[in-house]
Amino acid sequence: MGPPAAPYASAALTRVLNNAGSDLRYEALVALGYLGPEAAPQAAVAVAERATTDEDARLRRQALLTLTLFGPDAAHAAGGKDGKLWQVRVGW
């Protein structure tokens, strides 16, 4: 399905990030990365949360990779105006 499915799939995958075991959270992060920048508006906040607070280092790394795949606009989606919240959270 790829990026055209992002508006539909990203909300469901975001719910998985918040409510599932670590293996499913990991797979959801990978899937969101495949969806690319189109998934960022709905998923960036949840992915940023995983990148900063998940107890599993593997998930934190995958969350950072997913944000990278979302592109620079993910900072705006994750942190509001100018991405300031995201920058503070990761220490930029």
Jmol script that loads the backbone (N, CA, C; Angstrom):
load data "model"
ATOM      1  N   MET A   1       0.817  -1.194   0.000  1.00  0.00           N
ATOM      2  CA  MET A   1       0.000   0.000   0.000  1.00  0.00           C
ATOM      3  C   MET A   1       0.859   1.256   0.000  1.00  0.00           C
ATOM      4  N   GLY A   2       1.903   1.282   0.796  1.00  0.00           N
ATOM      5  CA  GLY A   2       2.862   2.369   0.784  1.00  0.00           C
ATOM      6  C   GLY A   2       2.322   3.709   1.237  1.00  0.00           C
ATOM      7  N   PRO A   3       3.028   4.783   0.858  1.00  0.00           N
ATOM      8  CA  PRO A   3       2.677   6.123   1.315  1.00  0.00           C
ATOM      9  C   PRO A   3       1.230   6.551   1.074  1.00  0.00           C
ATOM     10  N   PRO A   4       0.569   6.120  -0.004  1.00  0.00           N
ATOM     11  CA  PRO A   4      -0.830   6.542  -0.158  1.00  0.00           C
ATOM     12  C   PRO A   4      -1.743   6.075   0.985  1.00  0.00           C
ATOM     13  N   ALA A   5      -1.336   5.037   1.692  1.00  0.00           N
ATOM     14  CA  ALA A   5      -2.147   4.529   2.803  1.00  0.00           C
ATOM     15  C   ALA A   5      -1.895   5.288   4.109  1.00  0.00           C
ATOM     16  N   ALA A   6      -0.920   6.169   4.118  1.00  0.00           N
ATOM     17  CA  ALA A   6      -0.514   6.844   5.353  1.00  0.00           C
ATOM     18  C   ALA A   6      -1.649   7.524   6.108  1.00  0.00           C
ATOM     19  N   PRO A   7      -2.521   8.282   5.439  1.00  0.00           N
ATOM     20  CA  PRO A   7      -3.581   8.939   6.204  1.00  0.00           C
ATOM     21  C   PRO A   7      -4.508   7.959   6.929  1.00  0.00           C
ATOM     22  N   TYR A   8      -4.618   6.770   6.409  1.00  0.00           N
ATOM     23  CA  TYR A   8      -5.522   5.780   6.992  1.00  0.00           C
ATOM     24  C   TYR A   8      -4.806   4.882   7.999  1.00  0.00           C
ATOM     25  N   ALA A   9      -3.592   4.490   7.669  1.00  0.00           N
ATOM     26  CA  ALA A   9      -2.875   3.525   8.502  1.00  0.00           C
ATOM     27  C   ALA A   9      -2.156   4.154   9.688  1.00  0.00           C
ATOM     28  N   SER A  10      -1.736   5.386   9.564  1.00  0.00           N
ATOM     29  CA  SER A  10      -0.912   5.976  10.628  1.00  0.00           C
ATOM     30  C   SER A  10      -1.669   6.103  11.950  1.00  0.00           C
ATOM     31  N   ALA A  11      -2.953   6.373  11.916  1.00  0.00           N
ATOM     32  CA  ALA A  11      -3.710   6.472  13.171  1.00  0.00           C
ATOM     33  C   ALA A  11      -3.765   5.120  13.877  1.00  0.00           C
ATOM     34  N   ALA A  12      -3.993   4.056  13.122  1.00  0.00           N
ATOM     35  CA  ALA A  12      -4.047   2.720  13.719  1.00  0.00           C
ATOM     36  C   ALA A  12      -2.679   2.311  14.256  1.00  0.00           C
ATOM     37  N   LEU A  13      -1.622   2.602  13.515  1.00  0.00           N
ATOM     38  CA  LEU A  13      -0.276   2.251  13.963  1.00  0.00           C
ATOM     39  C   LEU A  13       0.122   3.062  15.195  1.00  0.00           C
ATOM     40  N   THR A  14      -0.344   4.281  15.276  1.00  0.00           N
ATOM     41  CA  THR A  14      -0.067   5.110  16.449  1.00  0.00           C
ATOM     42  C   THR A  14      -0.715   4.510  17.694  1.00  0.00           C
ATOM     43  N   ARG A  15      -1.915   3.984  17.547  1.00  0.00           N
ATOM     44  CA  ARG A  15      -2.565   3.321  18.690  1.00  0.00           C
ATOM     45  C   ARG A  15      -1.760   2.112  19.136  1.00  0.00           C
ATOM     46  N   VAL A  16      -1.168   1.384  18.200  1.00  0.00           N
ATOM     47  CA  VAL A  16      -0.322   0.237  18.547  1.00  0.00           C
ATOM     48  C   VAL A  16       0.885   0.704  19.364  1.00  0.00           C
ATOM     49  N   LEU A  17       1.452   1.855  19.001  1.00  0.00           N
ATOM     50  CA  LEU A  17       2.612   2.374  19.739  1.00  0.00           C
ATOM     51  C   LEU A  17       2.284   2.631  21.201  1.00  0.00           C
ATOM     52  N   ASN A  18       1.055   2.977  21.477  1.00  0.00           N
ATOM     53  CA  ASN A  18       0.668   3.339  22.836  1.00  0.00           C
ATOM     54  C   ASN A  18       0.104   2.189  23.652  1.00  0.00           C
ATOM     55  N   ASN A  19      -0.258   1.080  23.008  1.00  0.00           N
ATOM     56  CA  ASN A  19      -1.008   0.060  23.721  1.00  0.00           C
ATOM     57  C   ASN A  19      -0.514  -1.367  23.550  1.00  0.00           C
ATOM     58  N   ALA A  20       0.634  -1.588  22.967  1.00  0.00           N
ATOM     59  CA  ALA A  20       1.046  -2.958  22.653  1.00  0.00           C
ATOM     60  C   ALA A  20       2.381  -3.305  23.308  1.00  0.00           C
ATOM     61  N   GLY A  21       2.732  -4.571  23.224  1.00  0.00           N
ATOM     62  CA  GLY A  21       4.027  -5.031  23.710  1.00  0.00           C
ATOM     63  C   GLY A  21       5.158  -4.508  22.842  1.00  0.00           C
ATOM     64  N   SER A  22       6.384  -4.701  23.300  1.00  0.00           N
ATOM     65  CA  SER A  22       7.531  -4.101  22.612  1.00  0.00           C
ATOM     66  C   SER A  22       7.729  -4.620  21.194  1.00  0.00           C
ATOM     67  N   ASP A  23       7.455  -5.892  20.936  1.00  0.00           N
ATOM     68  CA  ASP A  23       7.620  -6.403  19.571  1.00  0.00           C
ATOM     69  C   ASP A  23       6.646  -5.743  18.602  1.00  0.00           C
ATOM     70  N   LEU A  24       5.408  -5.579  19.027  1.00  0.00           N
ATOM     71  CA  LEU A  24       4.425  -4.915  18.171  1.00  0.00           C
ATOM     72  C   LEU A  24       4.734  -3.433  18.013  1.00  0.00           C
ATOM     73  N   ARG A  25       5.202  -2.780  19.068  1.00  0.00           N
ATOM     74  CA  ARG A  25       5.587  -1.367  18.953  1.00  0.00           C
ATOM     75  C   ARG A  25       6.710  -1.216  17.939  1.00  0.00           C
ATOM     76  N   TYR A  26       7.675  -2.133  17.983  1.00  0.00           N
ATOM     77  CA  TYR A  26       8.784  -2.081  17.034  1.00  0.00           C
ATOM     78  C   TYR A  26       8.268  -2.198  15.598  1.00  0.00           C
ATOM     79  N   GLU A  27       7.408  -3.178  15.356  1.00  0.00           N
ATOM     80  CA  GLU A  27       6.873  -3.380  14.003  1.00  0.00           C
ATOM     81  C   GLU A  27       6.047  -2.177  13.550  1.00  0.00           C
ATOM     82  N   ALA A  28       5.324  -1.558  14.467  1.00  0.00           N
ATOM     83  CA  ALA A  28       4.557  -0.361  14.124  1.00  0.00           C
ATOM     84  C   ALA A  28       5.495   0.780  13.724  1.00  0.00           C
ATOM     85  N   LEU A  29       6.606   0.921  14.432  1.00  0.00           N
ATOM     86  CA  LEU A  29       7.585   1.953  14.074  1.00  0.00           C
ATOM     87  C   LEU A  29       8.170   1.711  12.693  1.00  0.00           C
ATOM     88  N   VAL A  30       8.487   0.465  12.394  1.00  0.00           N
ATOM     89  CA  VAL A  30       9.019   0.125  11.065  1.00  0.00           C
ATOM     90  C   VAL A  30       7.983   0.459   9.992  1.00  0.00           C
ATOM     91  N   ALA A  31       6.732   0.063  10.216  1.00  0.00           N
ATOM     92  CA  ALA A  31       5.672   0.335   9.246  1.00  0.00           C
ATOM     93  C   ALA A  31       5.471   1.832   9.045  1.00  0.00           C
ATOM     94  N   LEU A  32       5.497   2.596  10.124  1.00  0.00           N
ATOM     95  CA  LEU A  32       5.353   4.049   9.994  1.00  0.00           C
ATOM     96  C   LEU A  32       6.502   4.642   9.186  1.00  0.00           C
ATOM     97  N   GLY A  33       7.696   4.104   9.355  1.00  0.00           N
ATOM     98  CA  GLY A  33       8.828   4.571   8.563  1.00  0.00           C
ATOM     99  C   GLY A  33       8.624   4.316   7.083  1.00  0.00           C
ATOM    100  N   TYR A  34       8.054   3.169   6.736  1.00  0.00           N
ATOM    101  CA  TYR A  34       7.757   2.865   5.335  1.00  0.00           C
ATOM    102  C   TYR A  34       6.717   3.824   4.758  1.00  0.00           C
ATOM    103  N   LEU A  35       5.807   4.272   5.599  1.00  0.00           N
ATOM    104  CA  LEU A  35       4.790   5.208   5.122  1.00  0.00           C
ATOM    105  C   LEU A  35       5.383   6.580   4.827  1.00  0.00           C
ATOM    106  N   GLY A  36       6.477   6.908   5.497  1.00  0.00           N
ATOM    107  CA  GLY A  36       7.203   8.131   5.208  1.00  0.00           C
ATOM    108  C   GLY A  36       6.549   9.408   5.720  1.00  0.00           C
ATOM    109  N   PRO A  37       6.898  10.532   5.104  1.00  0.00           N
ATOM    110  CA  PRO A  37       6.459  11.840   5.590  1.00  0.00           C
ATOM    111  C   PRO A  37       4.940  12.007   5.676  1.00  0.00           C
ATOM    112  N   GLU A  38       4.216  11.261   4.872  1.00  0.00           N
ATOM    113  CA  GLU A  38       2.759  11.388   4.898  1.00  0.00           C
ATOM    114  C   GLU A  38       2.172  10.925   6.234  1.00  0.00           C
ATOM    115  N   ALA A  39       2.902  10.095   6.971  1.00  0.00           N
ATOM    116  CA  ALA A  39       2.428   9.613   8.267  1.00  0.00           C
ATOM    117  C   ALA A  39       2.749  10.580   9.401  1.00  0.00           C
ATOM    118  N   ALA A  40       3.651  11.522   9.161  1.00  0.00           N
ATOM    119  CA  ALA A  40       4.131  12.404  10.224  1.00  0.00           C
ATOM    120  C   ALA A  40       3.039  13.192  10.935  1.00  0.00           C
ATOM    121  N   PRO A  41       2.085  13.791  10.233  1.00  0.00           N
ATOM    122  CA  PRO A  41       1.099  14.606  10.960  1.00  0.00           C
ATOM    123  C   PRO A  41       0.352  13.839  12.050  1.00  0.00           C
ATOM    124  N   GLN A  42       0.045  12.586  11.820  1.00  0.00           N
ATOM    125  CA  GLN A  42      -0.697  11.818  12.814  1.00  0.00           C
ATOM    126  C   GLN A  42       0.188  11.061  13.782  1.00  0.00           C
ATOM    127  N   ALA A  43       1.408  10.723  13.375  1.00  0.00           N
ATOM    128  CA  ALA A  43       2.213   9.805  14.174  1.00  0.00           C
ATOM    129  C   ALA A  43       3.429  10.420  14.845  1.00  0.00           C
ATOM    130  N   ALA A  44       3.850  11.595  14.446  1.00  0.00           N
ATOM    131  CA  ALA A  44       5.124  12.140  14.932  1.00  0.00           C
ATOM    132  C   ALA A  44       5.174  12.299  16.446  1.00  0.00           C
ATOM    133  N   VAL A  45       4.086  12.720  17.054  1.00  0.00           N
ATOM    134  CA  VAL A  45       4.091  12.907  18.510  1.00  0.00           C
ATOM    135  C   VAL A  45       4.311  11.572  19.219  1.00  0.00           C
ATOM    136  N   ALA A  46       3.585  10.544  18.810  1.00  0.00           N
ATOM    137  CA  ALA A  46       3.728   9.229  19.444  1.00  0.00           C
ATOM    138  C   ALA A  46       5.107   8.636  19.192  1.00  0.00           C
ATOM    139  N   VAL A  47       5.650   8.835  17.997  1.00  0.00           N
ATOM    140  CA  VAL A  47       6.987   8.316  17.683  1.00  0.00           C
ATOM    141  C   VAL A  47       8.040   9.065  18.505  1.00  0.00           C
ATOM    142  N   ALA A  48       7.896  10.374  18.627  1.00  0.00           N
ATOM    143  CA  ALA A  48       8.836  11.154  19.451  1.00  0.00           C
ATOM    144  C   ALA A  48       8.775  10.708  20.898  1.00  0.00           C
ATOM    145  N   GLU A  49       7.578  10.389  21.371  1.00  0.00           N
ATOM    146  CA  GLU A  49       7.424   9.892  22.738  1.00  0.00           C
ATOM    147  C   GLU A  49       8.181   8.576  22.926  1.00  0.00           C
ATOM    148  N   ARG A  50       8.088   7.691  21.948  1.00  0.00           N
ATOM    149  CA  ARG A  50       8.825   6.417  22.008  1.00  0.00           C
ATOM    150  C   ARG A  50      10.334   6.682  21.984  1.00  0.00           C
ATOM    151  N   ALA A  51      10.758   7.652  21.192  1.00  0.00           N
ATOM    152  CA  ALA A  51      12.192   7.947  21.072  1.00  0.00           C
ATOM    153  C   ALA A  51      12.778   8.470  22.372  1.00  0.00           C
ATOM    154  N   THR A  52      11.954   9.107  23.178  1.00  0.00           N
ATOM    155  CA  THR A  52      12.473   9.734  24.392  1.00  0.00           C
ATOM    156  C   THR A  52      12.162   8.975  25.670  1.00  0.00           C
ATOM    157  N   THR A  53      11.150   8.115  25.658  1.00  0.00           N
ATOM    158  CA  THR A  53      10.744   7.506  26.926  1.00  0.00           C
ATOM    159  C   THR A  53      10.668   5.989  26.937  1.00  0.00           C
ATOM    160  N   ASP A  54      10.743   5.330  25.793  1.00  0.00           N
ATOM    161  CA  ASP A  54      10.592   3.871  25.807  1.00  0.00           C
ATOM    162  C   ASP A  54      11.745   3.234  26.573  1.00  0.00           C
ATOM    163  N   GLU A  55      11.429   2.217  27.361  1.00  0.00           N
ATOM    164  CA  GLU A  55      12.453   1.544  28.159  1.00  0.00           C
ATOM    165  C   GLU A  55      13.358   0.642  27.315  1.00  0.00           C
ATOM    166  N   ASP A  56      12.926   0.312  26.107  1.00  0.00           N
ATOM    167  CA  ASP A  56      13.663  -0.586  25.221  1.00  0.00           C
ATOM    168  C   ASP A  56      14.543   0.236  24.268  1.00  0.00           C
ATOM    169  N   ALA A  57      15.852   0.078  24.376  1.00  0.00           N
ATOM    170  CA  ALA A  57      16.782   0.850  23.541  1.00  0.00           C
ATOM    171  C   ALA A  57      16.570   0.579  22.056  1.00  0.00           C
ATOM    172  N   ARG A  58      16.208  -0.640  21.718  1.00  0.00           N
ATOM    173  CA  ARG A  58      15.962  -0.993  20.306  1.00  0.00           C
ATOM    174  C   ARG A  58      14.801  -0.153  19.761  1.00  0.00           C
ATOM    175  N   LEU A  59      13.773   0.036  20.561  1.00  0.00           N
ATOM    176  CA  LEU A  59      12.636   0.842  20.127  1.00  0.00           C
ATOM    177  C   LEU A  59      12.995   2.322  20.038  1.00  0.00           C
ATOM    178  N   ARG A  60      13.808   2.797  20.980  1.00  0.00           N
ATOM    179  CA  ARG A  60      14.226   4.206  20.907  1.00  0.00           C
ATOM    180  C   ARG A  60      15.007   4.465  19.617  1.00  0.00           C
ATOM    181  N   ARG A  61      15.909   3.548  19.268  1.00  0.00           N
ATOM    182  CA  ARG A  61      16.674   3.710  18.019  1.00  0.00           C
ATOM    183  C   ARG A  61      15.757   3.679  16.804  1.00  0.00           C
ATOM    184  N   GLN A  62      14.813   2.742  16.788  1.00  0.00           N
ATOM    185  CA  GLN A  62      13.902   2.649  15.646  1.00  0.00           C
ATOM    186  C   GLN A  62      13.015   3.887  15.568  1.00  0.00           C
ATOM    187  N   ALA A  63      12.605   4.411  16.696  1.00  0.00           N
ATOM    188  CA  ALA A  63      11.788   5.624  16.693  1.00  0.00           C
ATOM    189  C   ALA A  63      12.565   6.792  16.097  1.00  0.00           C
ATOM    190  N   LEU A  64      13.845   6.909  16.427  1.00  0.00           N
ATOM    191  CA  LEU A  64      14.664   7.978  15.844  1.00  0.00           C
ATOM    192  C   LEU A  64      14.820   7.793  14.339  1.00  0.00           C
ATOM    193  N   LEU A  65      15.004   6.548  13.900  1.00  0.00           N
ATOM    194  CA  LEU A  65      15.084   6.274  12.464  1.00  0.00           C
ATOM    195  C   LEU A  65      13.769   6.632  11.780  1.00  0.00           C
ATOM    196  N   THR A  66      12.661   6.280  12.411  1.00  0.00           N
ATOM    197  CA  THR A  66      11.348   6.594  11.839  1.00  0.00           C
ATOM    198  C   THR A  66      11.167   8.098  11.712  1.00  0.00           C
ATOM    199  N   LEU A  67      11.552   8.854  12.726  1.00  0.00           N
ATOM    200  CA  LEU A  67      11.460  10.310  12.639  1.00  0.00           C
ATOM    201  C   LEU A  67      12.330  10.847  11.509  1.00  0.00           C
ATOM    202  N   THR A  68      13.486  10.251  11.321  1.00  0.00           N
ATOM    203  CA  THR A  68      14.359  10.651  10.220  1.00  0.00           C
ATOM    204  C   THR A  68      13.672  10.411   8.880  1.00  0.00           C
ATOM    205  N   LEU A  69      13.007   9.265   8.765  1.00  0.00           N
ATOM    206  CA  LEU A  69      12.295   8.950   7.527  1.00  0.00           C
ATOM    207  C   LEU A  69      11.094   9.870   7.305  1.00  0.00           C
ATOM    208  N   PHE A  70      10.525  10.390   8.393  1.00  0.00           N
ATOM    209  CA  PHE A  70       9.428  11.352   8.268  1.00  0.00           C
ATOM    210  C   PHE A  70       9.917  12.658   7.655  1.00  0.00           C
ATOM    211  N   GLY A  71      11.185  12.988   7.868  1.00  0.00           N
ATOM    212  CA  GLY A  71      11.736  14.216   7.318  1.00  0.00           C
ATOM    213  C   GLY A  71      11.633  15.390   8.274  1.00  0.00           C
ATOM    214  N   PRO A  72      12.104  16.554   7.843  1.00  0.00           N
ATOM    215  CA  PRO A  72      12.173  17.719   8.727  1.00  0.00           C
ATOM    216  C   PRO A  72      10.814  18.215   9.206  1.00  0.00           C
ATOM    217  N   ASP A  73       9.763  17.965   8.457  1.00  0.00           N
ATOM    218  CA  ASP A  73       8.445  18.425   8.895  1.00  0.00           C
ATOM    219  C   ASP A  73       7.948  17.665  10.116  1.00  0.00           C
ATOM    220  N   ALA A  74       8.557  16.539  10.433  1.00  0.00           N
ATOM    221  CA  ALA A  74       8.152  15.784  11.623  1.00  0.00           C
ATOM    222  C   ALA A  74       8.394  16.591  12.887  1.00  0.00           C
ATOM    223  N   ALA A  75       9.411  17.434  12.889  1.00  0.00           N
ATOM    224  CA  ALA A  75       9.685  18.262  14.068  1.00  0.00           C
ATOM    225  C   ALA A  75       8.516  19.196  14.343  1.00  0.00           C
ATOM    226  N   HIS A  76       7.929  19.731  13.301  1.00  0.00           N
ATOM    227  CA  HIS A  76       6.773  20.609  13.482  1.00  0.00           C
ATOM    228  C   HIS A  76       5.575  19.821  13.998  1.00  0.00           C
ATOM    229  N   ALA A  77       5.361  18.645  13.436  1.00  0.00           N
ATOM    230  CA  ALA A  77       4.229  17.826  13.871  1.00  0.00           C
ATOM    231  C   ALA A  77       4.418  17.341  15.308  1.00  0.00           C
ATOM    232  N   ALA A  78       5.646  17.021  15.682  1.00  0.00           N
ATOM    233  CA  ALA A  78       5.911  16.477  17.019  1.00  0.00           C
ATOM    234  C   ALA A  78       5.948  17.554  18.088  1.00  0.00           C
ATOM    235  N   GLY A  79       6.360  18.753  17.722  1.00  0.00           N
ATOM    236  CA  GLY A  79       6.573  19.751  18.752  1.00  0.00           C
ATOM    237  C   GLY A  79       5.756  21.004  18.649  1.00  0.00           C
ATOM    238  N   GLY A  80       4.822  21.031  17.759  1.00  0.00           N
ATOM    239  CA  GLY A  80       4.033  22.239  17.611  1.00  0.00           C
ATOM    240  C   GLY A  80       4.784  23.283  16.808  1.00  0.00           C
ATOM    241  N   LYS A  81       4.522  24.524  17.088  1.00  0.00           N
ATOM    242  CA  LYS A  81       5.112  25.619  16.326  1.00  0.00           C
ATOM    243  C   LYS A  81       6.635  25.554  16.355  1.00  0.00           C
ATOM    244  N   ASP A  82       7.231  25.525  15.191  1.00  0.00           N
ATOM    245  CA  ASP A  82       8.681  25.512  14.998  1.00  0.00           C
ATOM    246  C   ASP A  82       9.374  24.287  15.594  1.00  0.00           C
ATOM    247  N   GLY A  83       8.627  23.286  16.022  1.00  0.00           N
ATOM    248  CA  GLY A  83       9.233  22.078  16.558  1.00  0.00           C
ATOM    249  C   GLY A  83       9.985  22.280  17.852  1.00  0.00           C
ATOM    250  N   LYS A  84       9.706  23.346  18.576  1.00  0.00           N
ATOM    251  CA  LYS A  84      10.465  23.674  19.787  1.00  0.00           C
ATOM    252  C   LYS A  84      10.387  22.576  20.844  1.00  0.00           C
ATOM    253  N   LEU A  85       9.210  22.020  21.076  1.00  0.00           N
ATOM    254  CA  LEU A  85       9.063  20.980  22.093  1.00  0.00           C
ATOM    255  C   LEU A  85       9.935  19.786  21.747  1.00  0.00           C
ATOM    256  N   TRP A  86       9.945  19.376  20.501  1.00  0.00           N
ATOM    257  CA  TRP A  86      10.759  18.229  20.076  1.00  0.00           C
ATOM    258  C   TRP A  86      12.232  18.522  20.311  1.00  0.00           C
ATOM    259  N   GLN A  87      12.677  19.718  19.981  1.00  0.00           N
ATOM    260  CA  GLN A  87      14.079  20.073  20.159  1.00  0.00           C
ATOM    261  C   GLN A  87      14.461  20.014  21.636  1.00  0.00           C
ATOM    262  N   VAL A  88      13.599  20.457  22.511  1.00  0.00           N
ATOM    263  CA  VAL A  88      13.883  20.422  23.946  1.00  0.00           C
ATOM    264  C   VAL A  88      13.922  18.974  24.432  1.00  0.00           C
ATOM    265  N   ARG A  89      13.003  18.158  23.978  1.00  0.00           N
ATOM    266  CA  ARG A  89      12.929  16.780  24.444  1.00  0.00           C
ATOM    267  C   ARG A  89      14.192  15.983  24.130  1.00  0.00           C
ATOM    268  N   VAL A  90      14.751  16.169  22.949  1.00  0.00           N
ATOM    269  CA  VAL A  90      15.932  15.392  22.592  1.00  0.00           C
ATOM    270  C   VAL A  90      17.230  16.153  22.852  1.00  0.00           C
ATOM    271  N   GLY A  91      17.132  17.339  23.389  1.00  0.00           N
ATOM    272  CA  GLY A  91      18.307  18.069  23.795  1.00  0.00           C
ATOM    273  C   GLY A  91      19.039  18.797  22.683  1.00  0.00           C
ATOM    274  N   TRP A  92      18.350  19.179  21.631  1.00  0.00           N
ATOM    275  CA  TRP A  92      19.008  19.918  20.533  1.00  0.00           C
ATOM    276  C   TRP A  92      19.209  21.337  20.917  1.00  0.00           C
TER     277      TRP A  92
END
end "model"
wireframe off; spacefill off
backbone 0.3
color backbone group
